[in-house]
Amino acid sequence: MTALKDKLKRLISATGPISVADYMAQCLLDPEHGYYTTREPFGSEGDFITAPEVSQMFGELVGVWLYTAWKESGSPEKPVLAEIGPGRGTLMKDMLRTFARLDPGFAAETRFALVEASDRLKQVQQQTLAEGATGATPEWFARIEDLPAGPLFIVGNELFDALPIRQFVKTASGWRERVVGLNDAGELAFFAGYGAPDDTVLPPDAPVAPEGAIFEWAPAREALMELIAERLKQQGGAGLFIDYGFERSATGDTLQAVKRHAYDDVLASPGEADITSHVDFDALARVAQGHGLTTRLTTQGDFLLGLGLLERAGQLGAGKTAEAQEKIRDAVERLAAPDQMGTLFKVLQLTP
């Protein structure tokens, strides 16, 4: 039993079942035993590998998109370029190198920012960016609201999937909130609680969903998108958000845990496994559109290929050994192939 599992069982025993959202938040952010507060989850030594860790090409092409968005906005002065949820800082490192080569003037006048609430991860990011020094001096902020004023060009990779969700299950008496409680053996288990959702958040297929069906609602994600969209509306800029998820709101249970690069039971290892769910991009797009922004949703494969992934791979492989070229080809497959990250991962683009 993990230390956090014992803590959660004692909490539930004393106060009653907790929502799936509260369970996720405890598992990921508990000050003593939370996943993100106690361990290094990224890379081959961790539990999962994100796209920036697969290849420098990902960060380079994301940088190209942000730079192009800045140009298409009229090249406003003193822009703020921010990454939210920067992981180990690899994406920002590759983008800074790209900006320095694309346009030194842009790199010199832009304020580069990382939005990171974890002091531990902030130290990791500072080390990563020190090793990949480009002359830029990024700043760190704990919240979106703390970012300096100015047109904002913001990117978030695998950000929304880790924000807590609420789940609802269809019962004989209607939709009820799914909770985590204790079964007869005293172990963590899922139950149907008493809370019912507001009809306005139900997905289109809810009326015909069978008993036992589950739908997920992520108010924390929508609240974050509200902040970002309002900032872009008021001060200009553009946003780019990449994550695994689906294009249309629908019922379905996507709650999952990953431990040592393999799926784990969601209730088995609290604090020792990453817990996420697929992102409802339809819901996020509606929030952004409500603030007058234009949204475009595509797959990661189409996005990267459209920006020149194959051409960049050819440049990187020119003159390299057969082994190095094979590694680059493998990275292209991992990032863009339909049976890998290419289709599962979606890209939401926000522009005025």
N, C-alpha and C positions, 0 to 999 in steps of 0.2 A: 504494500500500500504506500502510495506517495504521501509526503507530509501534507500536501494541499488536500488530497482526498480525505485524509483523516479530519482535517480542519472543516471541510465542507460537510462531512457526515455529522460532525458535532453541531455545526450551525443549523443544518436542516432538522436534526433531532430536536433542537431547542426552539426553533422559530417556525418550522414548517417548510414546505417545498419552495424552491426558488425558480424564477423564470429562466428560460434558455439564455436570454440576454445577460442576466446576472451571472449565470454559470460561465458563459464565455468570458465575461469581464474578469471574473475571479481567476479563471484558468490562465488568462493571458497577462493580467496586470496586478495580481496580488503582490503587495510590497515585499513580502517575505519569500513567497514560493512561486510567483507568477512566471509564466514561460518567457515573456520578453524582459522581465526584470532580473532574471537569474542566469540566462544562458545565451550563447551565441548560436542562433538558429541557422544562419546563412552559410551557403557553400558546401563543398563536399564533406567537410568535417562536421557540419551541422545536420539539420533535418530536411532541408530542401534547397534547391538552387534556383535563383530568380534569373530572368533574362539578362540583366547586365552582367551577371557572373558567367553566363554562357559564352559571351563574346563581346569584345569592344565595339563591334559593328552596331549592336543595339543602341548603346549610348550615343554613338556618332550620329546615327540616323534620327534619333529623338532630338538631338541637338540641332540637326539640320531643320527639322520641322519647326522647332521653337524659333530659330533664327528667321526662317521664312515667314512665320506668323508675325514676327516683329517688323519685318520689311513690309509685309502686306498691310500692316496697321499704320503705315506712313513713317516708319522708323522714328517713333517718339523718343524724345530725350529722356535720359535717366530712367530707363526701364528697370524693373525688379524681376529677376529671373529666379524662381524658387522651385525647390523640390520638396514635397511633403511626404513623410515616411521614407527617408533616404536609405534605410537599411545599413549597409556597411560604407556607403558613400561612393560605391563603384560607378553608378550612373552619373553622378555629378562630376566625378573625376574625368570620365570619358567625354562628357559634354564640355567641360572647361578646356580640355585639349583641342576639341573640335572648334570651339569659338575662337580660340587663339589663332588657329590656322585660317578659318573662314574670314574673319574680320577683326583684326587687332583693335580697331577703334571701338567696335561694339563691345568687345571684351573689357576694354579699359573704362567705358562709361557706365557699364551695367553693374547694379548691385546684386550680387549672387547670395542667395539665402537658402538655408536648409531649415525646414520646420520639423523639429524633433523634440518630443517631450521626455525621452529617456536620457538621463545623464550618462548612463553606461554606453548606450549606442552613440551618443554625441562624441564620446572619447574615441570610439572606434572610427567614426567618420573623420574626425580631425586627423587621426593617424593616416588614414587612407589618402586624404587630400594633401597631407604634408609630403607623402611619398610620391604623389603625382603632381608636384608643384608646377604651376603654369604662370605664376605671377599674380593670379587673382587672390583676393582675400575674402572668402565667403564669411557670412555671418550666420549665427544660429538663433532661432526663435522658437519658443515653446508652443505658440499658437498662431493660426492664420491671422487673427486680429492684431498680432504684434508686428506684422510685417510693415516695413516703411511704406509711405505713400508713393504712388506712381503707377503707371501702366504695368500690370502684372502678367507675366508669362510663366505659367505654373504647370508642373508635371507631377503625377503620382503613379508609381508603378507598384502593383499589388498592395494597394493602400486600403481600398474599401472592403476587400474580402475579410480582413481581420477585425473590422468593427462589428460589435455585437448585433445580433438579430433576435427578433421575437419569432416564435413559431406557434402556429395554431393548428389544431387537429380537428377534423370533422367527426362529430359523434352523432348518436341517434337524436340528441336534443340540440344539434346545431354545432357551430364552430366554438371551440374552447381553447384557451391558451395552453400550450404544452409546457409542462414544468418538470423540474428534476427533483425527485423526492427519494425516499428510502422504501425498498420493498420489504416483504416479510422476513427476508434474511438479513436485513439491515444494510443492503448494498444500494448504491446509486441506481436509479431507474427512471424512465420517462413515464409521466402520467398526464392525463387530461385534467386541467385545473378548472376553475370556475369562471375565469374572466372570458369575456366574449369580445371580438374585434368590432370596430366600427365598420359598417357596411362599405364606407368609402374606400377602405384600404384592401378590400377583397379583390383578387384577380378576376379577369373575365370568365375563366372556366370554373369559378367557385360553385355556382349553382348546380352544375352537373357532376361535380367531383364526388367520388364514392365515399362511403363511410371509412374512416381511417386515413383519408388523404390529408396531406400537410401543406400549408402554405407559409411562406416566410415574409416578414415585414421588417424593414430595417430603418426605423426612425433616426437612429444615430447617423447612418449614411446620408439620409436625406437632409438632416440638419447641417452636416458638413458641406454638402453640395450647396445648400442655401447660402452659407457664408461665402463660399468661393464665387458663386454666380452673382451675388449682390456686389461683391468687390469688382468683378470684371465689368458689370453693368455701370457702376459708378465711376471707375477710374480707367477702364479700358484694359486691353490685353487679350490673352487667349489661354485656354486650358487643354491639357492632354492627360487622359486617364486610361491606364492599361491594366486589365485584370481578367481573371477567368470568370465567365458568367454567361448569361443568356440575354437574347435581344428583346424578348417579349415577356411581360409579367404573366406568370402561370403558377399553378400549384406544383409542389414537388419538394422533397426533402433533400437538401444539398449540404447539410451540416456534416463536416468531416474533420478528422484528426489525422495528422501526419507526424510520424516519429521515425527517425533514422531512414528517411527516404522511402518509407512504406506507410500505407494506410493503417490506422490504429482505431480501436473502438473509442468512440467519443467520450465515453464515461470511464475508460479504463485507467488513464494516466494523467489526471489533472495536474497541470503545471509542468509536465514533462513532454507534452506533445503540442504541436501547433493546432489550434482549432479555428477553422474558417468556414465560410459558406460561399456559394457562387453569388456573384453580383447581379442584381436586377438592373440592367442598364436602361431598360425602358423607364423605370421609376426615376432614375437619376436624370435622364434626359428630360422628363416632364418637369422636374424641378428647375433645371436650367432654362428651359423654354419659358417657364413662368416668369423669369427675370428678363425676358426679351433676347436671350441668346440663341444663336443658331447652333444646332447640334448635328454631328455626323458620326454614325457608328459603322465601324468596319471590323473585319477580323485582323488579328495581329499579322497574319501571313500577308494579306493583301496590302496592309499598311506599310510593312517593311519592304516588300517587293516593289511597291509603287514608288518608294523613296530611293530605290537603287541598291537593295541588298545584294543582288547577284553581281552587279558591277563592282561594288565595294569589295566583295569577296574575291573577285578576280584580281583587283588591285593588290589586296593583301597577300594573295597566293603567288603573285608573279615572282619568279626567281627563287621561290622557296623549295625546300625538299619535298619529296612525295609525301612524307609523313606529316609535314606541316600543312600541306595542301589538303590532305585527307581530314585533318582536324578542323580546318576552316569549312570544308564541305559538311562535316558532321554538325557544326554550329549552325549553318544555314538550315539544315534539316530540322534541328531542334527548335529553332526560332520560328520557322515558317511552314513546315510541312503540316498538312491537314491532320495527320494522325499523331502529331506531337503538340506543340504550343500554337501552331498556326491558326487553327479554327476555334479551339476552346477559348483562347484568349481574345478578348475584344478590345477595341480602341475607341474611346469616346472623345471626339474633338469638339471643343467649345470656342466659338468666335462671336464677336458682336454682330 
